[in-house]
Amino acid sequence: MRRFVLFIPLAIFLGIGVFLWRGLQLDPTELPSALLNKPFPQFELSSLYDEGKMLNADDLKGEAALVNVWATWCPSCKEEHAQLNSIKAEGYKVIGINYKDERQKAKIWLNKYLDPYATNVYDDKGSLGLDLGVYGAPETYVIDAQGVIRYKHVGVVDQQVWTKLKGIIDQINSSEKVAAQ
């Protein structure tokens, strides 16, 4: 019995080791979203550019697009910004949600680094981010033309991520063309 007690710390160590090893196999950018295949949450917030202009979920509809949650206080957002400008240059629609930020700082930032966003929602209190289940900026969603969330990416959009997102958008566009015929 006494020898058995000596193996308890080893068993605990091995259990913790297996648990941590399993955690290393997980992709931190693959966070589940309860909103996949559901309509974009309803909201009514002002445009970043025009305080008097109110935007809502209907303003995001019309074509498949990326919805990018960003902020000036987010270093990773600056890292992905050039890629977002490239995506815009390729002719894809990018919608911004300026998250828990200061309006004037955001406008200056977009003026300095160029503006990839077709529309930019100003979510200063984070209410839309809360409804989306945002963990932090940057996060990017793919929505279809009806405003249904089809994919969620947490983290920086780089060329490798863009290749995946572009494939999803192109697939959505192809299926919407077939459905329209």
Buried (B, 14 or more C-beta within 10 A) or exposed (E): EEEEEEEEEEEEEEEEEEEEEEEEEEEEEEBEBEBEEEBBBEBEBBBBBEEEEEBEBEBBBEBBBBBBBBBBBBEBBBBBBEBBBBBBEEEBBBBBBBBBBBBEEBBEBBEEBEBBBBBBBBBBEBBBBEBBBBEBBBBBBBBBBEBBBBBBBBBBBEEEBBEEBBEBBEEBBEEBEEEEE
